[in-house]
Amino acid sequence: MESEMLKKLSSFIEENKGKRKFTQSVDLAINFTNIDFSKQENRLNLDVRLPNGRGKSLNVVVFADDKKIVDSAASLGAKVISGSQIQSMANDKTALNELLASTLLAQPSLMPQIARSLGAFLGPRNRIPKPLMGSDVDAAIGAASSTITIKSKGKNLPTAHCSVGVESMDAEKIASNIDAVLSTVSKKVGKQNIKSMFVKMTMSKPLRLI
């Protein structure tokens, strides 16, 4: 991030943080031009690993039967759901809502079972679990917890939103997260098609960065 933009961001955070009884999220809005989002190939659905994380802990749910995965996931505080529990969750509204509020990972061999029992609920909400590839469950959970998804809104609205941190984070770390999002989006749409970019806290007015 350029120095002048970083100064604007730093001042914005200092002016707005600590004014609420809760920790505000820092959110990014990107507006586009010359892109037809009614075309499927132009729509955004991008995973971005934030280099400094989201600044808050997230619920992580791991579907697994393998003992090594179960033990690793449990040791990191993730909730583990076994294969035998999956089918019964399909009609459990409380359990389904918990899934929507969590980062979802799954042992690859359980993916077909998840698709059969929960796909109709999770699929339309873009919440299908990501398969756990490789043996490093700790790294996978860490990566999932710091990864956000940025999507274009609707077919025609040329904008996208995502969270890039919380007000208690250093401005430099938030700036680094913003750079990661901007870089990923630019590779997809071209920097010339980014019309403007705003940052705001949960209860603040927006600040234009671009």
N, CA, C and O of each residue as an XYZ file, in Angstrom:
840
protein
N       0.840     -1.191      0.000
C       0.000      0.000      0.000
C       0.876      1.242      0.000
O       1.857      1.314      0.740
N       0.524      2.224     -0.830
C       1.297      3.456     -0.903
C       1.215      4.217      0.417
O       0.239      4.105      1.158
N       2.260      4.991      0.691
C       2.383      5.656      1.991
C       1.223      6.602      2.280
O       0.743      6.657      3.413
N       0.768      7.344      1.283
C      -0.331      8.280      1.505
C      -1.626      7.538      1.836
O      -2.395      7.959      2.700
N      -1.847      6.448      1.146
C      -3.039      5.654      1.423
C      -2.966      5.039      2.820
O      -3.972      4.979      3.527
N      -1.782      4.583      3.215
C      -1.595      4.014      4.546
C      -1.850      5.067      5.624
O      -2.429      4.762      6.667
N      -1.423      6.293      5.378
C      -1.668      7.374      6.333
C      -3.172      7.613      6.501
O      -3.663      7.789      7.616
N      -3.884      7.616      5.389
C      -5.338      7.800      5.439
C      -5.997      6.675      6.219
O      -6.888      6.910      7.035
N      -5.553      5.456      5.962
C      -6.113      4.300      6.659
C      -5.812      4.364      8.152
O      -6.691      4.104      8.973
N      -4.579      4.708      8.507
C      -4.175      4.784      9.923
C      -5.004      5.825     10.664
O      -5.474      5.576     11.774
N      -5.181      6.985     10.053
C      -5.964      8.046     10.679
C      -7.418      7.623     10.857
O      -8.042      7.889     11.884
N      -7.936      6.963      9.838
C      -9.321      6.486      9.880
C      -9.527      5.511     11.034
O     -10.518      5.606     11.759
N      -8.604      4.584     11.206
C      -8.731      3.588     12.273
C      -8.631      4.249     13.641
O      -9.411      3.941     14.542
N      -7.677      5.151     13.795
C      -7.509      5.833     15.072
C      -8.736      6.661     15.434
O      -9.121      6.730     16.601
N      -9.347      7.286     14.436
C     -10.505      8.145     14.682
C     -11.758      7.354     15.057
O     -12.624      7.861     15.770
N     -11.851      6.132     14.585
C     -13.103      5.389     14.729
C     -13.060      4.225     15.719
O     -14.116      3.732     16.116
N     -11.884      3.776     16.126
C     -11.844      2.602     16.998
C     -12.162      2.970     18.438
O     -11.979      4.111     18.862
N     -12.640      1.984     19.177
C     -12.922      2.163     20.595
C     -14.176      2.945     20.900
O     -14.399      3.311     22.054
N     -15.009      3.215     19.903
C     -16.201      4.021     20.118
C     -17.443      3.174     20.385
O     -18.517      3.705     20.670
N     -17.290      1.864     20.291
C     -18.429      0.983     20.515
C     -18.113      0.004     21.642
O     -16.960     -0.143     22.047
N     -19.145     -0.656     22.136
C     -18.951     -1.607     23.224
C     -18.562     -2.984     22.713
O     -18.526     -3.950     23.476
N     -18.274     -3.071     21.437
C     -17.831     -4.322     20.831
C     -16.695     -4.008     19.868
O     -16.494     -2.856     19.484
N     -15.965     -5.027     19.486
C     -14.863     -4.840     18.540
C     -15.418     -4.808     17.124
O     -15.993     -5.784     16.643
N     -15.236     -3.680     16.474
C     -15.772     -3.519     15.126
C     -14.910     -4.245     14.089
O     -13.685     -4.298     14.203
N     -15.569     -4.791     13.095
C     -14.875     -5.350     11.949
C     -14.438     -4.218     11.029
O     -15.050     -3.150     10.996
N     -13.370     -4.473     10.285
C     -12.943     -3.553      9.241
C     -13.262     -4.226      7.912
O     -12.744     -5.302      7.612
N     -14.114     -3.591      7.124
C     -14.619     -4.194      5.899
C     -14.180     -3.400      4.672
O     -13.983     -2.186      4.723
N     -14.038     -4.121      3.585
C     -13.594     -3.530      2.325
C     -14.697     -3.667      1.293
O     -15.336     -4.715      1.194
N     -14.922     -2.613      0.525
C     -15.867     -2.639     -0.591
C     -15.129     -2.224     -1.857
O     -14.464     -1.188     -1.880
N     -15.244     -3.022     -2.897
C     -14.598     -2.732     -4.175
C     -15.678     -2.579     -5.231
O     -16.536     -3.447     -5.387
N     -15.630     -1.465     -5.957
C     -16.587     -1.205     -7.026
C     -15.886     -1.322     -8.377
O     -14.740     -0.903     -8.538
N     -16.592     -1.896     -9.334
C     -15.988     -2.195    -10.634
C     -16.646     -1.407    -11.757
O     -17.746     -0.876    -11.604
N     -15.960     -1.344    -12.872
C     -16.498     -0.720    -14.065
C     -16.142     -1.570    -15.285
O     -15.140     -2.285    -15.289
N     -16.972     -1.478    -16.307
C     -16.719     -2.191    -17.571
C     -16.687     -3.712    -17.429
O     -16.023     -4.396    -18.207
N     -17.408     -4.243    -16.431
C     -17.489     -5.695    -16.253
C     -18.954     -6.102    -16.230
O     -19.750     -5.542    -15.476
N     -19.301     -7.064    -17.044
C     -20.669     -7.568    -17.090
C     -20.775     -8.786    -16.172
O     -20.435     -9.903    -16.561
N     -21.252     -8.553    -14.950
C     -21.346     -9.636    -13.980
C     -22.542    -10.555    -14.234
O     -22.739    -11.533    -13.512
N     -23.335    -10.244    -15.252
C     -24.395    -11.180    -15.620
C     -23.812    -12.401    -16.321
O     -24.476    -13.430    -16.442
N     -22.568    -12.285    -16.783
C     -21.882    -13.410    -17.399
C     -21.163    -14.222    -16.330
O     -20.392    -13.681    -15.537
N     -21.421    -15.508    -16.318
C     -20.881    -16.394    -15.295
C     -19.371    -16.294    -15.183
O     -18.829    -16.304    -14.078
N     -18.684    -16.197    -16.319
C     -17.211    -16.197    -16.299
C     -16.625    -14.946    -15.655
O     -15.450    -14.930    -15.289
N     -17.437    -13.896    -15.515
C     -16.939    -12.655    -14.915
C     -17.208    -12.554    -13.421
O     -16.639    -11.698    -12.744
N     -18.060    -13.409    -12.910
C     -18.438    -13.298    -11.498
C     -17.287    -13.706    -10.581
O     -16.489    -14.586    -10.902
N     -17.232    -13.049     -9.453
C     -16.153    -13.309     -8.503
C     -16.581    -14.327     -7.455
O     -17.680    -14.251     -6.907
N     -15.711    -15.259     -7.191
C     -15.873    -16.213     -6.098
C     -14.455    -16.651     -5.724
O     -14.036    -17.773     -6.008
N     -13.729    -15.728     -5.077
C     -12.294    -15.882     -4.869
C     -11.959    -16.086     -3.396
O     -12.425    -15.333     -2.540
N     -11.161    -17.091     -3.103
C     -10.633    -17.280     -1.755
C      -9.322    -16.503     -1.628
O      -8.443    -16.601     -2.483
N      -9.210    -15.734     -0.550
C      -8.016    -14.934     -0.311
C      -7.481    -15.236      1.080
O      -8.197    -15.084      2.071
N      -6.244    -15.657      1.157
C      -5.591    -15.889      2.457
C      -5.064    -14.560      2.970
O      -4.151    -13.983      2.380
N      -5.629    -14.075      4.054
C      -5.177    -12.818      4.639
C      -3.870    -13.059      5.384
O      -3.842    -13.871      6.309
N      -2.788    -12.381      5.011
C      -1.475    -12.654      5.618
C      -1.440    -12.411      7.119
O      -0.621    -13.002      7.823
N      -2.323    -11.545      7.618
C      -2.344    -11.252      9.054
C      -3.620    -11.733      9.735
O      -3.956    -11.303     10.838
N      -4.321    -12.632      9.054
C      -5.521    -13.205      9.644
C      -6.663    -12.214      9.735
O      -6.539    -11.053      9.346
N      -7.775    -12.695     10.256
C      -8.972    -11.861     10.358
C      -9.004    -11.015     11.619
O      -9.807    -10.088     11.731
N      -8.134    -11.332     12.567
C      -8.112    -10.576     13.808
C      -9.093    -11.074     14.846
O      -9.198    -10.500     15.930
N      -9.813    -12.135     14.525
C     -10.750    -12.718     15.488
C     -10.837    -14.212     15.235
O     -10.640    -14.684     14.115
N     -11.134    -14.937     16.288
C     -11.230    -16.384     16.155
C     -12.555    -16.759     15.519
O     -13.564    -16.081     15.710
N     -12.542    -17.839     14.766
C     -13.745    -18.323     14.091
C     -14.032    -19.749     14.511
O     -13.130    -20.504     14.872
N     -15.298    -20.102     14.457
C     -15.655    -21.493     14.705
C     -15.188    -22.338     13.525
O     -15.405    -21.971     12.370
N     -14.559    -23.448     13.809
C     -14.130    -24.376     12.768
C     -14.787    -25.724     13.038
O     -14.710    -26.253     14.147
N     -15.431    -26.270     12.015
C     -16.048    -27.588     12.105
C     -15.335    -28.512     11.137
O     -15.153    -28.180      9.965
N     -14.930    -29.680     11.636
C     -14.221    -30.655     10.814
C     -15.027    -31.947     10.773
O     -15.320    -32.535     11.814
N     -15.380    -32.383      9.582
C     -16.044    -33.678      9.397
C     -14.943    -34.730      9.243
O     -14.166    -34.682      8.290
N     -14.878    -35.662     10.165
C     -13.782    -36.633     10.107
C     -14.080    -37.878     10.937
O     -14.773    -37.829     11.953
N     -13.532    -38.989     10.466
C     -13.528    -40.248     11.206
C     -12.098    -40.696     11.506
O     -11.852    -41.403     12.483
N     -11.165    -40.280     10.660
C      -9.767    -40.657     10.838
C      -9.251    -40.149     12.179
O      -9.375    -38.963     12.483
N      -8.673    -41.040     12.981
C      -8.291    -40.689     14.347
C      -7.274    -39.559     14.392
O      -7.361    -38.680     15.250
N      -6.315    -39.573     13.483
C      -5.300    -38.518     13.489
C      -5.924    -37.149     13.225
O      -5.580    -36.160     13.872
N      -6.852    -37.110     12.260
C      -7.523    -35.847     11.955
C      -8.398    -35.415     13.125
O      -8.409    -34.244     13.504
N      -9.130    -36.369     13.694
C     -10.010    -36.065     14.825
C      -9.206    -35.508     15.994
O      -9.578    -34.493     16.581
N      -8.107    -36.171     16.330
C      -7.294    -35.738     17.470
C      -6.676    -34.362     17.217
O      -6.667    -33.512     18.108
N      -6.159    -34.143     16.006
C      -5.532    -32.851     15.686
C      -6.564    -31.732     15.710
O      -6.317    -30.662     16.267
N      -7.719    -31.982     15.106
C      -8.764    -30.962     15.058
C      -9.258    -30.617     16.458
O      -9.435    -29.445     16.791
N      -9.480    -31.642     17.272
C      -9.969    -31.412     18.634
C      -8.952    -30.647     19.474
O      -9.324    -29.805     20.291
N      -7.670    -30.939     19.272
C      -6.625    -30.262     20.049
C      -6.534    -28.779     19.724
O      -6.043    -27.989     20.530
N      -7.013    -28.399     18.527
C      -6.999    -26.999     18.098
C      -8.312    -26.285     18.399
O      -8.496    -25.125     18.032
N      -9.214    -26.980     19.063
C     -10.480    -26.368     19.451
C     -11.566    -26.440     18.407
O     -12.614    -25.814     18.560
N     -11.334    -27.199     17.338
C     -12.362    -27.348     16.309
C     -13.420    -28.348     16.765
O     -13.127    -29.267     17.530
N     -14.632    -28.166     16.300
C     -15.685    -29.139     16.565
C     -15.583    -30.244     15.532
O     -15.459    -29.968     14.339
N     -15.634    -31.486     15.975
C     -15.503    -32.627     15.072
C     -16.863    -33.301     14.920
O     -17.538    -33.589     15.908
N     -17.254    -33.550     13.678
C     -18.493    -34.266     13.369
C     -18.122    -35.549     12.643
O     -17.448    -35.509     11.613
N     -18.551    -36.671     13.165
C     -18.211    -37.958     12.571
C     -19.136    -38.281     11.411
O     -20.193    -37.670     11.255
N     -18.731    -39.244     10.603
C     -19.551    -39.657      9.474
C     -20.922    -40.142      9.889
O     -21.900    -39.936      9.171
N     -21.002    -40.783     11.038
C     -22.286    -41.318     11.497
C     -23.262    -40.234     11.934
O     -24.453    -40.503     12.091
N     -22.778    -39.023     12.130
C     -23.633    -37.920     12.573
C     -24.171    -37.087     11.416
O     -25.102    -36.301     11.593
N     -23.597    -37.257     10.250
C     -23.897    -36.346      9.144
C     -25.363    -36.405      8.725
O     -26.010    -35.365      8.599
N     -25.889    -37.595      8.509
C     -27.260    -37.725      7.998
C     -28.276    -37.107      8.944
O     -29.230    -36.468      8.499
N     -28.083    -37.291     10.250
C     -29.052    -36.783     11.225
C     -29.058    -35.260     11.301
O     -30.006    -34.671     11.820
N     -28.006    -34.615     10.788
C     -27.934    -33.156     10.844
C     -28.854    -32.497      9.816
O     -29.198    -31.323      9.953
N     -29.249    -33.241      8.801
C     -30.019    -32.654      7.703
C     -31.330    -32.023      8.159
O     -31.810    -31.081      7.528
N     -31.918    -32.525      9.244
C     -33.186    -32.003      9.741
C     -33.047    -31.287     11.080
O     -34.037    -31.040     11.768
N     -31.818    -30.959     11.439
C     -31.537    -30.285     12.707
C     -31.212    -28.817     12.420
O     -30.082    -28.495     12.051
N     -32.188    -27.932     12.586
C     -32.011    -26.526     12.229
C     -30.893    -25.865     13.032
O     -30.146    -25.042     12.501
N     -30.780    -26.224     14.305
C     -29.731    -25.633     15.135
C     -28.355    -26.019     14.610
O     -27.462    -25.179     14.505
N     -28.193    -27.298     14.280
C     -26.903    -27.778     13.766
C     -26.591    -27.151     12.412
O     -25.441    -26.804     12.143
N     -27.590    -27.003     11.567
C     -27.379    -26.417     10.244
C     -26.973    -24.950     10.351
O     -26.093    -24.492      9.622
N     -27.608    -24.219     11.251
C     -27.256    -22.809     11.446
C     -25.844    -22.665     11.993
O     -25.141    -21.706     11.674
N     -25.430    -23.628     12.826
C     -24.064    -23.608     13.340
C     -23.058    -23.790     12.207
O     -21.993    -23.173     12.210
N     -23.401    -24.639     11.241
C     -22.513    -24.842     10.099
C     -22.358    -23.550      9.298
O     -21.263    -23.239      8.830
N     -23.429    -22.812      9.141
C     -23.376    -21.566      8.378
C     -22.485    -20.535      9.039
O     -21.933    -19.663      8.368
N     -22.341    -20.631     10.355
C     -21.532    -19.662     11.095
C     -20.110    -20.154     11.321
O     -19.368    -19.560     12.104
N     -19.721    -21.229     10.647
C     -18.415    -21.845     10.892
C     -17.631    -22.010      9.600
O     -18.182    -21.998      8.499
N     -16.319    -22.166      9.777
C     -15.449    -22.570      8.680
C     -15.486    -24.088      8.610
O     -15.250    -24.758      9.616
N     -15.779    -24.642      7.433
C     -16.017    -26.079      7.310
C     -14.889    -26.768      6.549
O     -14.485    -26.329      5.472
N     -14.393    -27.851      7.130
C     -13.379    -28.691      6.508
C     -13.843    -30.139      6.606
O     -14.646    -30.477      7.475
N     -13.340    -30.996      5.716
C     -13.805    -32.385      5.747
C     -12.736    -33.353      5.271
O     -11.962    -33.062      4.359
N     -12.715    -34.493      5.904
C     -11.924    -35.629      5.415
C     -12.444    -35.971      4.018
O     -13.651    -36.149      3.853
N     -11.580    -36.067      3.011
C     -12.052    -36.248      1.627
C     -13.011    -37.409      1.428
O     -13.941    -37.306      0.629
N     -12.806    -38.509      2.135
C     -13.666    -39.678      1.949
C     -15.098    -39.436      2.418
O     -16.000    -40.193      2.059
N     -15.319    -38.386      3.220
C     -16.664    -38.074      3.699
C     -17.387    -37.069      2.811
O     -18.568    -36.797      3.027
N     -16.703    -36.516      1.824
C     -17.318    -35.496      0.968
C     -18.571    -35.999      0.245
O     -19.559    -35.265      0.195
N     -18.582    -37.222     -0.322
C     -19.811    -37.699     -0.974
C     -20.990    -37.800     -0.012
O     -22.124    -37.478     -0.367
N     -20.711    -38.249      1.209
C     -21.772    -38.372      2.210
C     -22.309    -36.997      2.603
O     -23.514    -36.824      2.783
N     -21.416    -36.029      2.734
C     -21.827    -34.660      3.050
C     -22.680    -34.103      1.922
O     -23.692    -33.447      2.168
N     -22.272    -34.363      0.684
C     -23.025    -33.874     -0.469
C     -24.432    -34.453     -0.496
O     -25.394    -33.739     -0.780
N     -24.557    -35.755     -0.201
C     -25.874    -36.395     -0.224
C     -26.802    -35.850      0.860
O     -27.972    -35.568      0.603
N     -26.276    -35.707      2.060
C     -27.118    -35.351      3.201
C     -27.280    -33.840      3.397
O     -28.345    -33.374      3.802
N     -26.222    -33.082      3.110
C     -26.235    -31.656      3.442
C     -26.051    -30.743      2.234
O     -26.141    -29.521      2.351
N     -25.795    -31.337      1.085
C     -25.514    -30.539     -0.106
C     -26.640    -29.600     -0.491
O     -26.387    -28.470     -0.910
N     -27.882    -30.052     -0.357
C     -29.028    -29.210     -0.734
C     -29.114    -27.969      0.133
O     -29.614    -26.936     -0.311
N     -28.631    -28.059      1.369
C     -28.649    -26.909      2.277
C     -27.399    -26.058      2.118
O     -27.488    -24.834      2.017
N     -26.227    -26.701      2.094
C     -24.963    -25.961      2.073
C     -24.609    -25.428      0.687
O     -24.034    -24.346      0.563
N     -24.952    -26.183     -0.348
C     -24.558    -25.811     -1.706
C     -25.030    -24.436     -2.138
O     -24.209    -23.615     -2.546
N     -26.334    -24.153     -2.064
C     -26.832    -22.835     -2.484
C     -26.270    -21.687     -1.659
O     -26.296    -20.537     -2.098
N     -25.769    -21.985     -0.481
C     -25.207    -20.959      0.394
C     -23.687    -20.887      0.279
O     -23.027    -20.188      1.048
N     -23.146    -21.615     -0.686
C     -21.702    -21.651     -0.933
C     -20.924    -22.047      0.323
O     -19.898    -21.448      0.645
N     -21.430    -23.071      1.029
C     -20.824    -23.473      2.300
C     -20.361    -24.925      2.281
O     -20.151    -25.516      3.341
N     -20.198    -25.508      1.100
C     -19.687    -26.875      1.032
C     -18.287    -26.913      1.667
O     -17.450    -26.065      1.356
N     -18.027    -27.882      2.551
C     -16.714    -27.932      3.219
C     -15.564    -28.094      2.225
O     -15.715    -28.706      1.168
N     -14.432    -27.539      2.585
C     -13.228    -27.740      1.792
C     -12.568    -29.045      2.231
O     -12.435    -29.292      3.430
N     -12.155    -29.881      1.286
C     -11.513    -31.148      1.672
C     -10.148    -30.928      2.294
O      -9.384    -30.068      1.857
N      -9.855    -31.703      3.305
C      -8.540    -31.653      3.955
C      -7.551    -32.448      3.111
O      -7.600    -33.677      3.079
N      -6.664    -31.752      2.436
C      -5.683    -32.409      1.591
C      -4.351    -32.482      2.326
O      -3.924    -31.500      2.932
N      -3.690    -33.639      2.277
C      -2.417    -33.794      2.976
C      -2.633    -34.164      4.432
O      -3.760    -34.398      4.870
N      -1.562    -34.213      5.157
C      -1.619    -34.695      6.538
C      -1.496    -33.594      7.582
O      -1.654    -33.859      8.774
N      -1.218    -32.359      7.158
C      -1.006    -31.282      8.126
C      -2.335    -30.603      8.441
O      -2.682    -29.578      7.855
N      -3.061    -31.190      9.371
C      -4.367    -30.663      9.735
C      -4.229    -29.302     10.405
O      -5.052    -28.414     10.184
N      -3.189    -29.135     11.226
C      -2.977    -27.858     11.911
C      -2.872    -26.720     10.908
O      -3.502    -25.675     11.072
N      -2.068    -26.931      9.864
C      -1.879    -25.895      8.843
C      -3.176    -25.636      8.092
O      -3.490    -24.489      7.773
N      -3.927    -26.688      7.808
C      -5.183    -26.544      7.070
C      -6.197    -25.731      7.861
O      -6.879    -24.871      7.304
N      -6.297    -26.001      9.157
C      -7.230    -25.260      9.994
C      -6.783    -23.806     10.120
O      -7.609    -22.894     10.090
N      -5.474    -23.591     10.259
C      -4.947    -22.237     10.337
C      -5.227    -21.456      9.069
O      -5.616    -20.289      9.119
N      -5.026    -22.110      7.924
C      -5.274    -21.454      6.637
C      -6.751    -21.128      6.466
O      -7.098    -20.036      6.017
N      -7.623    -22.070      6.822
C      -9.059    -21.853      6.678
C      -9.538    -20.706      7.557
O     -10.419    -19.941      7.168
N      -8.956    -20.595      8.734
C      -9.373    -19.557      9.675
C      -8.968    -18.162      9.218
O      -9.567    -17.174      9.640
N      -7.948    -18.074      8.350
C      -7.479    -16.769      7.888
C      -7.839    -16.501      6.431
O      -7.346    -15.545      5.833
N      -8.694    -17.341      5.863
C      -9.082    -17.183      4.465
C     -10.497    -16.620      4.376
O     -11.413    -17.097      5.047
N     -10.661    -15.595      3.535
C     -11.978    -15.023      3.298
C     -12.367    -15.280      1.844
O     -11.516    -15.540      0.995
N     -13.652    -15.202      1.581
C     -14.149    -15.357      0.218
C     -14.738    -14.037     -0.239
O     -15.567    -13.448      0.455
N     -14.317    -13.574     -1.395
C     -14.852    -12.328     -1.938
C     -15.663    -12.663     -3.175
O     -15.178    -13.300     -4.111
N     -16.931    -12.208     -3.154
C     -17.863    -12.541     -4.226
C     -18.513    -11.270     -4.760
O     -18.778    -10.332     -4.008
N     -18.764    -11.250     -6.051
C     -19.542    -10.161     -6.622
C     -20.996    -10.346     -6.203
O     -21.466    -11.473     -6.040
N     -21.707     -9.227     -6.031
C     -23.071     -9.268     -5.523
C     -24.073     -9.346     -6.670
O     -24.173     -8.416     -7.470
N     -24.795    -10.423     -6.753
C     -25.811    -10.560     -7.777
C     -25.217    -10.672     -9.172
O     -24.003    -10.802     -9.331
N     -26.072    -10.620    -10.172
C     -25.613    -10.777    -11.550
C     -25.136     -9.469    -12.163
O     -24.263     -9.465    -13.031
N     -25.710     -8.361    -11.710
C     -25.449     -7.108    -12.399
C     -24.794     -6.035    -11.530
O     -24.205     -5.093    -12.060
N     -24.886     -6.161    -10.213
C     -24.340     -5.129     -9.329
C     -22.816     -5.213     -9.318
O     -22.266     -6.224     -8.881
N     -22.120     -4.176     -9.787
C     -20.661     -4.254     -9.933
C     -19.904     -3.926     -8.647
O     -19.149     -2.954     -8.602
N     -20.099     -4.722     -7.614
C     -19.418     -4.470     -6.351
C     -19.152     -5.778     -5.613
O     -19.788     -6.795     -5.889
N     -18.215     -5.746     -4.682
C     -17.901     -6.908     -3.847
C     -17.443     -6.423     -2.481
O     -16.833     -5.361     -2.357
N     -17.740     -7.208     -1.465
C     -17.398     -6.831     -0.092
C     -16.708     -7.988      0.619
O     -16.937     -9.154      0.297
N     -15.863     -7.654      1.588
C     -15.239     -8.683      2.430
C     -14.684     -8.026      3.691
O     -14.523     -6.807      3.754
N     -14.400     -8.845      4.678
C     -13.768     -8.376      5.911
C     -12.255     -8.482      5.775
O     -11.744     -9.453      5.218
N     -11.536     -7.480      6.285
C     -10.068     -7.497      6.204
C      -9.403     -7.348      7.572
O      -8.192     -7.139      7.654
N     -10.189     -7.453      8.644
C      -9.595     -7.361      9.974
C     -10.577     -6.795     10.984
O     -11.784     -6.747     10.747
N     -10.033     -6.367     12.117
C     -10.821     -5.732     13.178
C     -10.082     -4.485     13.647
O      -8.890     -4.317     13.388
N     -10.805     -3.617     14.338
C     -10.266     -2.315     14.710
C      -9.045     -2.388     15.632
O      -8.258     -1.443     15.678
N      -8.878     -3.472     16.353
C      -7.747     -3.587     17.282
C      -6.441     -3.960     16.589
O      -5.387     -3.945     17.224
N      -6.486     -4.289     15.317
C      -5.278     -4.644     14.575
C      -4.502     -3.391     14.181
O      -5.084     -2.320     14.011
N      -3.181     -3.531     14.036
C      -2.360     -2.431     13.541
C      -2.781     -2.076     12.117
O      -3.153     -2.948     11.333
N      -2.717     -0.795     11.796
C      -3.093     -0.344     10.460
C      -2.242     -1.010      9.388
O      -2.735     -1.313      8.301
N      -0.954     -1.242      9.691
C      -0.065     -1.873      8.710
C      -0.517     -3.289      8.377
O      -0.407     -3.729      7.233
N      -1.027     -4.002      9.382
C      -1.493     -5.370      9.146
C      -2.781     -5.374      8.340
O      -2.970     -6.217      7.463
N      -3.659     -4.438      8.637
C      -4.889     -4.328      7.857
C      -4.554     -3.943      6.422
O      -5.154     -4.461      5.481
N      -3.595     -3.035      6.255
C      -3.174     -2.618      4.912
C      -2.631     -3.797      4.121
O      -2.903     -3.932      2.929
N      -1.865     -4.646      4.786
C      -1.313     -5.829      4.127
C      -2.426     -6.778      3.699
O      -2.360     -7.377      2.625
N      -3.442     -6.912      4.536
C      -4.593     -7.745      4.169
C      -5.333     -7.154      2.965
O      -5.745     -7.883      2.062
N      -5.497     -5.829      2.960
C      -6.161     -5.164      1.832
C      -5.366     -5.388      0.552
O      -5.944     -5.655     -0.502
N      -4.042     -5.279      0.641
C      -3.194     -5.503     -0.533
C      -3.384     -6.913     -1.092
O      -3.401     -7.110     -2.307
N      -3.526     -7.890     -0.194
C      -3.714     -9.280     -0.634
C      -5.027     -9.433     -1.395
O      -5.086    -10.110     -2.421
N      -6.080     -8.795     -0.880
C      -7.381     -8.854     -1.552
C      -7.307     -8.155     -2.902
O      -7.762     -8.691     -3.913
N      -6.734     -6.959     -2.914
C      -6.655     -6.180     -4.151
C      -5.843     -6.904     -5.217
O      -6.197     -6.887     -6.395
N      -4.755     -7.538     -4.797
C      -3.915     -8.274     -5.743
C      -4.679     -9.439     -6.361
O      -4.617     -9.652     -7.572
N      -5.393    -10.187     -5.537
C      -6.153    -11.336     -6.028
C      -7.268    -10.906     -6.976
O      -7.465    -11.509     -8.031
N      -7.993     -9.859     -6.590
C      -9.094     -9.373     -7.423
C      -8.565     -8.799     -8.738
O      -9.159     -9.014     -9.795
N      -7.452     -8.074     -8.672
C      -6.877     -7.473     -9.878
C      -6.466     -8.526    -10.895
O      -6.599     -8.319    -12.101
N      -5.969     -9.646    -10.410
C      -5.577    -10.728    -11.315
C      -6.780    -11.298    -12.054
O      -6.661    -11.771    -13.184
N      -7.936    -11.247    -11.404
C      -9.157    -11.779    -12.008
C      -9.777    -10.796    -13.002
O     -10.140    -11.181    -14.114
N      -9.897     -9.530    -12.603
C     -10.667     -8.573    -13.406
C      -9.814     -7.539    -14.129
O     -10.301     -6.863    -15.035
N      -8.533     -7.407    -13.738
C      -7.698     -6.353    -14.291
C      -7.811     -5.091    -13.442
O      -8.918     -4.649    -13.134
N      -6.693     -4.517    -13.068
C      -6.702     -3.349    -12.180
C      -7.454     -2.178    -12.797
O      -8.049     -1.371    -12.082
N      -7.427     -2.085    -14.127
C      -8.088     -0.969    -14.812
C      -9.601     -1.007    -14.661
O     -10.277     -0.008    -14.905
N     -10.133     -2.151    -14.262
C     -11.579     -2.290    -14.102
C     -12.041     -2.101    -12.667
O     -13.217     -2.292    -12.356
N     -11.117     -1.726    -11.793
C     -11.488     -1.391    -10.410
C     -11.755      0.111    -10.354
O     -10.836      0.919    -10.488
N     -13.009      0.474    -10.156
C     -13.427      1.875    -10.199
C     -13.085      2.612     -8.901
O     -12.599      3.743     -8.931
N     -13.341      1.967     -7.772
C     -13.098      2.598     -6.473
C     -13.015      1.537     -5.389
O     -13.442      0.399     -5.583
N     -12.456      1.925     -4.235
C     -12.337      1.004     -3.108
C     -12.530      1.784     -1.809
O     -11.903      2.820     -1.593
N     -13.398      1.274     -0.960
C     -13.710      1.932      0.300
C     -13.446      0.979      1.465
O     -13.566     -0.239      1.330
N     -13.087      1.555      2.604
C     -12.947      0.779      3.831
C     -13.869      1.397      4.872
O     -14.032      2.617      4.913
N     -14.468      0.569      5.706
C     -15.311      1.079      6.781
C     -15.303      0.112      7.944
O     -15.028     -1.077      7.782
N     -15.609      0.642      9.128
C     -15.834     -0.212     10.280
C     -17.326     -0.503     10.380
O     -18.135      0.095      9.670
N     -17.677     -1.417     11.259
C     -19.068     -1.838     11.380
C     -20.027     -0.658     11.510
O     -21.081     -0.644     10.874
N     -19.669      0.338     12.334
C     -20.564      1.454     12.619
C     -20.013      2.796     12.156
O     -20.475      3.839     12.619
N     -19.050      2.795     11.266
C     -18.454      4.057     10.825
C     -18.920      4.443      9.426
O     -19.534      3.638      8.726
N     -18.633      5.646      9.034
C     -18.803      6.056      7.653
C     -17.650      5.490      6.837
O     -16.580      5.240      7.392
N     -17.832      5.282      5.552
C     -16.755      4.725      4.736
C     -15.669      5.744      4.403
O     -15.912      6.950      4.360
N     -14.478      5.228      4.170
C     -13.343      6.034      3.716
C     -12.932      5.533      2.346
O     -12.711      4.337      2.156
N     -12.830      6.442      1.393
C     -12.410      6.055      0.051
C     -10.885      5.947     -0.006
O     -10.174      6.888      0.346
N     -10.396      4.798     -0.449
C      -8.951      4.572     -0.602
C      -8.511      4.725     -2.046
O      -7.407      5.197     -2.317
N      -9.368      4.328     -2.969
C      -9.082      4.468     -4.400
C     -10.279      5.159     -5.054
O     -10.275      5.389     -6.263
